[in-house]
Amino acid sequence: MLGYRRFRSRTPTITAMTVPLSAAAALPSEIVQSPLPRLKITEIFTSLQGEADTAGWPTVFVRLTGCQLRCTYCDTAYAFHGGTWWDIDAIVAEVLAQGVHHVCVTGGEPLAQKRCLVLLEKLCDAGLDVSLETSGALDVSAVDPRVSRVVDLKTPGSGEMARNRLENLPLLTRRDQIKFVLCSREDYEWARGMVAEHRLNERSMVLFSPSKDQVSPRQLADWIVEDRLPVRFQMQLHKLLWNDEPGR
């Protein structure tokens, strides 16, 4: 079993300051920002990447605090609130200390903290293979082009379909990935239509994932094969190994 290290075992460079978020979904402007070069972090840990094109690689995860969405299937609600302020240079140093090449910046919604863009650039400058997991509700145009952007398209079953920023789609390249989490046959048909309408497979890798306990993996696989869809079926490897244990 791969070991991991949670950041709370270390003393952060910046003294923690907790600013509560409302129980309702917060707008990005309502998610706490800092005038200093720092970010609010929920956890930093090393595990196996469970999704996207780097699935299976040992990866450092940097989970930023705060999210403006409340998806019905969210498995990281513990990242909505709390967190600890970290200096950006200290985050990069901690990632490098983990001793692996891949790093994934995730959340919450990492782009809700504006200085996430600075962190992504510095991680790339450090020679790391960097990916960003984002809800697709915020503008991704300013993300460093060296970063692999894994952008969600929220389905009707997520409860957040209205938040999709479709203006992001023309910005995506072969380096990026578009992810659908499917909660039902209706979600599948909606996602199939989006792939065709926007020709998403011609732009980026398209990932279809079953929402746990809502669509069976076999059922989704059968639908994809039957329709000969140009998408990649995926299951969340980390959930198969460790269920929903935080920090894995």
Secondary structure, 3 states (H helix, E strand, C coil): CCCCCCHHHCCCCCCCCCCCCCCCCCCHHHCCCCCCCEEEEEEEEEEECCCHHHCCCEEEEEEECCCCCCCCCCCCHHHCCCCEEEEHHHHHHHHHHCCCCEEEEECCCHHHCCCHHHHHHHHHHCCCEEEEEECCCCCCCCCCCCCEEEEECCCHHHCCHHHCCHHHHHHCCCCCEEEEEECCHHHHHHHHHHHHHHCHHHCCEEEEEECCCCCCHHHHHHHHHHHCCCCEECCCHHHHHHCCCCCC
